[in-house]
Amino acid sequence: MSYSAAGKPTFYFIGVTTAKSSIMKVFPKWADYLELGDVEIKGIDLALHDDPNRYREVVAFLKSDPLSLGALVTTHKLDLYSAARDLFDVIDPHARLMAETSCLSKRDGQLVCHAKDPISSGLSVDGFLPPDHFTNTGAEVLSMGAGGSTIAITWHLMQSSRGSDRPSRIVVTNRSQPRLDHIRMIHEEIGSTVPVDYVLAPTSEDNDAAMAGLKPGSLVINATGLGKDAPGSPLTYSGAFPDRGIIWELNYRGNLVFLDQAEAQRDAGSLQIEDGWSYFIHGWTQVISEVFDVSIPTSGPEFDEISRIAAKATGRS
Protein backbone atom coordinates (compact mmCIF):
# COMPACT_ATOMS: atom_id res chain seq x y z
CA MET A 1 0.00 0.00 0.00
CA SER A 2 0.99 3.60 -0.46
CA TYR A 3 0.54 6.17 2.29
CA SER A 4 -0.02 9.89 1.80
CA ALA A 5 2.14 12.38 3.62
CA ALA A 6 0.32 14.00 6.53
CA GLY A 7 -0.81 17.57 5.96
CA LYS A 8 -0.83 18.41 9.67
CA PRO A 9 0.52 16.76 12.84
CA THR A 10 -1.08 13.32 12.76
CA PHE A 11 -1.43 10.50 15.26
CA TYR A 12 -2.20 7.00 13.95
CA PHE A 13 -4.18 4.07 15.26
CA ILE A 14 -2.92 0.77 13.84
CA GLY A 15 -5.57 -1.91 14.31
CA VAL A 16 -8.13 -4.07 12.53
CA THR A 17 -11.41 -2.12 12.53
CA THR A 18 -10.19 1.29 13.63
CA ALA A 19 -13.15 3.28 12.26
CA LYS A 20 -15.41 1.54 14.77
CA SER A 21 -13.30 2.50 17.76
CA SER A 22 -14.54 5.10 20.23
CA ILE A 23 -11.16 6.82 20.03
CA MET A 24 -12.21 8.44 16.75
CA LYS A 25 -14.81 10.43 18.70
CA VAL A 26 -12.79 10.76 21.88
CA PHE A 27 -9.40 11.89 20.60
CA PRO A 28 -10.54 15.28 19.20
CA LYS A 29 -12.16 16.08 22.58
CA TRP A 30 -9.05 15.03 24.44
CA ALA A 31 -6.85 17.01 22.05
CA ASP A 32 -8.83 20.16 22.89
CA TYR A 33 -8.70 19.49 26.63
CA LEU A 34 -4.96 18.71 26.58
CA GLU A 35 -4.27 21.67 24.25
CA LEU A 36 -2.44 19.55 21.68
CA GLY A 37 -3.09 22.05 18.89
CA ASP A 38 -4.28 21.40 15.34
CA VAL A 39 -3.78 17.63 15.24
CA GLU A 40 -5.75 14.72 13.83
CA ILE A 41 -6.05 10.97 14.24
CA LYS A 42 -6.09 8.47 11.37
CA GLY A 43 -6.71 4.72 11.41
CA ILE A 44 -4.63 2.14 9.59
CA ASP A 45 -6.37 -1.23 9.27
CA LEU A 46 -4.34 -4.38 8.77
CA ALA A 47 -5.49 -7.99 8.62
CA LEU A 48 -4.91 -10.29 11.57
CA HIS A 49 -1.34 -11.66 11.29
CA ASP A 50 -0.83 -9.67 8.10
CA ASP A 51 2.01 -10.00 5.60
CA PRO A 52 5.22 -8.82 7.33
CA ASN A 53 5.87 -6.47 4.41
CA ARG A 54 2.63 -4.62 5.24
CA TYR A 55 3.90 -3.97 8.76
CA ARG A 56 7.23 -2.77 7.42
CA GLU A 57 5.51 -0.41 4.97
CA VAL A 58 3.55 1.21 7.80
CA VAL A 59 6.59 1.64 10.03
CA ALA A 60 8.76 2.96 7.17
CA PHE A 61 6.07 5.52 6.32
CA LEU A 62 5.73 6.72 9.92
CA LYS A 63 9.48 6.95 10.27
CA SER A 64 9.99 9.01 7.14
CA ASP A 65 6.96 11.32 7.19
CA PRO A 66 7.73 14.52 9.14
CA LEU A 67 4.18 15.28 10.32
CA SER A 68 3.37 11.69 11.30
CA LEU A 69 4.07 11.89 15.02
CA GLY A 70 3.52 8.30 16.13
CA ALA A 71 0.96 5.61 16.67
CA LEU A 72 -0.89 3.35 19.04
CA VAL A 73 -0.72 -0.30 18.00
CA THR A 74 -3.35 -2.83 19.00
CA THR A 75 -3.86 -6.47 17.94
CA HIS A 76 -0.64 -6.37 15.86
CA LYS A 77 1.77 -5.71 18.75
CA LEU A 78 3.81 -8.89 18.36
CA ASP A 79 3.61 -9.20 14.57
CA LEU A 80 4.56 -5.58 13.88
CA TYR A 81 7.53 -5.77 16.23
CA SER A 82 8.73 -9.02 14.69
CA ALA A 83 8.45 -7.68 11.15
CA ALA A 84 9.93 -4.22 11.68
CA ARG A 85 12.20 -4.23 14.72
CA ASP A 86 15.26 -3.33 12.61
CA LEU A 87 13.50 -0.08 11.58
CA PHE A 88 13.28 1.22 15.16
CA ASP A 89 16.05 3.54 16.29
CA VAL A 90 15.29 3.02 19.98
CA ILE A 91 13.52 0.09 21.68
CA ASP A 92 12.45 0.53 25.29
CA PRO A 93 13.23 -2.23 27.84
CA HIS A 94 9.63 -3.48 28.09
CA ALA A 95 9.36 -3.76 24.31
CA ARG A 96 12.67 -5.60 24.09
CA LEU A 97 11.70 -8.05 26.85
CA MET A 98 8.21 -8.72 25.49
CA ALA A 99 9.12 -8.53 21.79
CA GLU A 100 6.14 -6.31 21.08
CA THR A 101 5.17 -2.69 20.58
CA SER A 102 2.00 -0.84 21.49
CA CYS A 103 3.36 2.67 20.91
CA LEU A 104 5.56 4.36 18.32
CA SER A 105 6.84 7.87 18.96
CA LYS A 106 9.56 10.21 17.72
CA ARG A 107 12.27 11.96 19.72
CA ASP A 108 15.07 14.03 18.21
CA GLY A 109 14.54 12.51 14.78
CA GLN A 110 14.54 8.94 16.06
CA LEU A 111 11.67 6.44 15.89
CA VAL A 112 11.10 4.94 19.32
CA CYS A 113 9.34 1.63 19.98
CA HIS A 114 7.56 1.28 23.34
CA ALA A 115 5.55 -1.40 25.10
CA LYS A 116 3.07 0.55 27.22
CA ASP A 117 0.77 -2.34 28.09
CA PRO A 118 2.67 -3.35 31.24
CA ILE A 119 1.84 0.10 32.61
CA SER A 120 -1.70 0.52 31.29
CA SER A 121 -2.82 -3.03 32.08
CA GLY A 122 -1.36 -2.74 35.57
CA LEU A 123 -3.20 0.50 36.25
CA SER A 124 -6.42 -1.06 34.99
CA VAL A 125 -6.28 -4.37 36.85
CA ASP A 126 -5.16 -2.78 40.10
CA GLY A 127 -8.02 -0.33 39.74
CA PHE A 128 -10.68 -3.02 40.12
CA LEU A 129 -9.02 -5.81 42.12
CA PRO A 130 -9.95 -5.67 45.81
CA PRO A 131 -7.00 -4.69 48.06
CA ASP A 132 -4.64 -7.63 48.69
CA HIS A 133 -6.95 -9.84 46.66
CA PHE A 134 -4.52 -12.67 45.96
CA THR A 135 -3.05 -12.54 49.46
CA ASN A 136 -6.48 -12.89 51.03
CA THR A 137 -7.96 -15.49 48.67
CA GLY A 138 -5.14 -17.58 47.20
CA ALA A 139 -6.87 -17.00 43.86
CA GLU A 140 -5.47 -17.90 40.46
CA VAL A 141 -5.54 -16.27 37.01
CA LEU A 142 -6.73 -17.69 33.70
CA SER A 143 -5.86 -15.55 30.69
CA MET A 144 -7.18 -16.83 27.38
CA GLY A 145 -5.00 -15.66 24.51
CA ALA A 146 -1.20 -15.50 24.68
CA GLY A 147 -0.69 -12.20 22.88
CA GLY A 148 0.63 -8.85 24.04
CA SER A 149 -2.10 -8.13 26.58
CA THR A 150 -1.60 -11.40 28.44
CA ILE A 151 2.16 -10.92 28.38
CA ALA A 152 1.75 -7.47 29.95
CA ILE A 153 -0.88 -8.46 32.54
CA THR A 154 0.98 -11.55 33.72
CA TRP A 155 4.26 -9.59 33.88
CA HIS A 156 2.56 -7.06 36.14
CA LEU A 157 0.97 -9.66 38.42
CA MET A 158 4.23 -11.61 38.72
CA GLN A 159 6.31 -8.71 40.02
CA SER A 160 8.14 -9.47 43.27
CA SER A 161 7.32 -5.94 44.43
CA ARG A 162 3.73 -7.15 44.95
CA GLY A 163 4.93 -9.33 47.80
CA SER A 164 2.36 -11.97 48.65
CA ASP A 165 -0.33 -10.30 46.53
CA ARG A 166 0.39 -12.46 43.51
CA PRO A 167 -1.66 -15.25 41.95
CA SER A 168 -1.11 -18.70 43.41
CA ARG A 169 -1.08 -19.98 39.81
CA ILE A 170 -1.46 -18.53 36.31
CA VAL A 171 -2.97 -20.45 33.41
CA VAL A 172 -2.41 -19.17 29.86
CA THR A 173 -4.33 -20.76 27.01
CA ASN A 174 -3.95 -20.21 23.28
CA ARG A 175 -5.18 -21.77 20.05
CA SER A 176 -1.67 -22.27 18.64
CA GLN A 177 1.59 -23.41 20.21
CA PRO A 178 4.08 -20.73 19.01
CA ARG A 179 2.50 -17.95 21.09
CA LEU A 180 2.55 -20.20 24.16
CA ASP A 181 6.24 -20.89 23.57
CA HIS A 182 6.87 -17.16 23.24
CA ILE A 183 5.16 -16.19 26.51
CA ARG A 184 6.84 -19.10 28.33
CA MET A 185 10.22 -17.75 27.21
CA ILE A 186 9.36 -14.28 28.54
CA HIS A 187 8.17 -15.68 31.87
CA GLU A 188 11.40 -17.65 32.20
CA GLU A 189 13.39 -14.49 31.55
CA ILE A 190 11.42 -12.65 34.25
CA GLY A 191 12.37 -15.38 36.70
CA SER A 192 9.11 -15.24 38.64
CA THR A 193 8.26 -17.88 41.24
CA VAL A 194 4.56 -17.85 40.32
CA PRO A 195 3.73 -21.24 38.74
CA VAL A 196 2.33 -21.04 35.20
CA ASP A 197 0.52 -23.64 33.11
CA TYR A 198 0.62 -23.17 29.33
CA VAL A 199 -2.38 -24.89 27.76
CA LEU A 200 -2.93 -25.47 24.06
CA ALA A 201 -6.64 -24.77 23.61
CA PRO A 202 -7.76 -24.91 19.98
CA THR A 203 -11.46 -25.13 20.94
CA SER A 204 -13.80 -23.32 23.30
CA GLU A 205 -14.33 -26.60 25.15
CA ASP A 206 -10.60 -26.66 25.92
CA ASN A 207 -10.90 -23.23 27.57
CA ASP A 208 -13.94 -24.44 29.53
CA ALA A 209 -11.82 -27.29 30.87
CA ALA A 210 -8.96 -24.95 31.81
CA MET A 211 -11.39 -22.75 33.74
CA ALA A 212 -13.08 -25.64 35.53
CA GLY A 213 -10.27 -26.19 38.02
CA LEU A 214 -9.82 -22.59 39.17
CA LYS A 215 -10.04 -21.64 42.83
CA PRO A 216 -12.83 -19.35 44.13
CA GLY A 217 -12.10 -15.67 43.54
CA SER A 218 -9.91 -16.32 40.51
CA LEU A 219 -9.46 -13.75 37.75
CA VAL A 220 -10.62 -14.89 34.29
CA ILE A 221 -9.56 -12.76 31.31
CA ASN A 222 -10.67 -12.75 27.69
CA ALA A 223 -7.51 -11.57 25.95
CA THR A 224 -8.25 -13.32 22.66
CA GLY A 225 -9.79 -10.43 20.73
CA LEU A 226 -12.91 -12.54 20.19
CA GLY A 227 -15.89 -10.24 20.49
CA LYS A 228 -14.07 -7.33 18.82
CA ASP A 229 -11.55 -8.36 16.16
CA ALA A 230 -13.56 -11.49 15.39
CA PRO A 231 -17.00 -12.68 16.53
CA GLY A 232 -17.64 -15.05 19.41
CA SER A 233 -16.11 -15.98 22.76
CA PRO A 234 -13.26 -18.25 23.85
CA LEU A 235 -15.77 -20.16 26.04
CA THR A 236 -18.96 -22.10 25.45
CA TYR A 237 -22.14 -21.31 27.35
CA SER A 238 -21.50 -24.48 29.37
CA GLY A 239 -18.27 -23.11 30.84
CA ALA A 240 -18.58 -22.53 34.60
CA PHE A 241 -16.89 -19.42 35.98
CA PRO A 242 -15.20 -19.78 39.38
CA ASP A 243 -17.29 -18.96 42.42
CA ARG A 244 -16.84 -15.29 43.40
CA GLY A 245 -14.66 -14.90 40.33
CA ILE A 246 -13.53 -11.62 38.81
CA ILE A 247 -14.28 -11.66 35.09
CA TRP A 248 -12.42 -9.25 32.83
CA GLU A 249 -13.35 -8.70 29.20
CA LEU A 250 -10.52 -6.64 27.69
CA ASN A 251 -12.82 -5.38 24.94
CA TYR A 252 -15.30 -2.58 25.53
CA ARG A 253 -17.01 -2.65 22.12
CA GLY A 254 -18.26 -5.26 19.70
CA ASN A 255 -20.38 -8.38 20.06
CA LEU A 256 -19.22 -9.17 23.60
CA VAL A 257 -20.44 -12.74 23.97
CA PHE A 258 -17.96 -13.38 26.79
CA LEU A 259 -19.60 -10.63 28.85
CA ASP A 260 -23.03 -12.09 28.13
CA GLN A 261 -21.83 -15.48 29.36
CA ALA A 262 -20.53 -13.93 32.57
CA GLU A 263 -23.71 -11.93 33.12
CA ALA A 264 -25.75 -15.14 32.88
CA GLN A 265 -23.81 -16.48 35.89
CA ARG A 266 -23.35 -13.23 37.82
CA ASP A 267 -25.91 -13.80 40.58
CA ALA A 268 -25.46 -17.53 41.03
CA GLY A 269 -21.67 -17.24 41.11
CA SER A 270 -21.41 -13.85 42.90
CA LEU A 271 -19.22 -12.64 40.05
CA GLN A 272 -17.52 -9.27 39.68
CA ILE A 273 -17.61 -8.37 35.97
CA GLU A 274 -15.38 -5.76 34.32
CA ASP A 275 -15.18 -4.65 30.70
CA GLY A 276 -12.27 -3.01 28.92
CA TRP A 277 -13.22 0.64 29.44
CA SER A 278 -10.57 1.51 32.03
CA TYR A 279 -8.00 -0.40 29.94
CA PHE A 280 -9.07 1.73 26.96
CA ILE A 281 -8.60 4.96 28.93
CA HIS A 282 -5.23 4.03 30.42
CA GLY A 283 -3.97 2.48 27.20
CA TRP A 284 -4.70 5.53 25.10
CA THR A 285 -3.60 8.15 27.61
CA GLN A 286 -0.27 6.41 28.17
CA VAL A 287 0.43 6.45 24.43
CA ILE A 288 -0.84 10.00 23.88
CA SER A 289 1.38 11.17 26.73
CA GLU A 290 4.40 9.59 25.03
CA VAL A 291 3.67 10.65 21.45
CA PHE A 292 2.83 14.28 22.30
CA ASP A 293 5.27 14.55 25.21
CA VAL A 294 2.62 15.74 27.65
CA SER A 295 2.02 14.76 31.26
CA ILE A 296 -1.30 12.96 31.87
CA PRO A 297 -2.02 11.83 35.45
CA THR A 298 -3.22 8.28 36.06
CA SER A 299 -5.61 9.23 38.85
CA GLY A 300 -7.12 12.27 40.53
CA PRO A 301 -9.34 15.11 39.28
CA GLU A 302 -7.65 15.61 35.89
CA PHE A 303 -7.78 11.89 35.10
CA ASP A 304 -11.41 11.81 36.20
CA GLU A 305 -12.15 14.67 33.81
CA ILE A 306 -10.39 12.87 30.96
CA SER A 307 -12.52 9.80 31.69
CA ARG A 308 -15.68 11.91 31.83
CA ILE A 309 -14.88 13.51 28.45
CA ALA A 310 -14.44 10.07 26.90
CA ALA A 311 -17.66 8.74 28.39
CA LYS A 312 -19.62 11.76 27.18
CA ALA A 313 -18.14 11.57 23.66
CA THR A 314 -19.17 7.93 23.31
CA GLY A 315 -22.55 8.12 25.05
CA ARG A 316 -21.29 5.85 27.82
CA SER A 317 -22.12 8.32 30.60
Secondary structure, 3 states (H helix, E strand, C coil): CCCCCCCCCEEEEEECCHHHCCHHHHHHHHHHHHCCCCCEEEEEECCCCCCHHHHHHHHHHHHHCCCEEEEEECCCHHHHHHHHHHHCCEECHHHHHHCCCCEEEEECCEEEEECCHHHHHHHHHHHHCCCCHHHHHCCCEEEECCCHHHHHHHHHHHCHHHCCCCCCCEEEEECCHHHHHHHHHHHHHHCCCCCEEEEECCCHHHHHHHHHCCCCCCEEEECCCECCCECCCCCCCCCCCCCCCEEEECCCCCCCHHHHHHHHHHHHHCCEEECCHHHHHHHHHHHHHHHHCCCCCCCCHHHHHHHHHHHHHHCCC
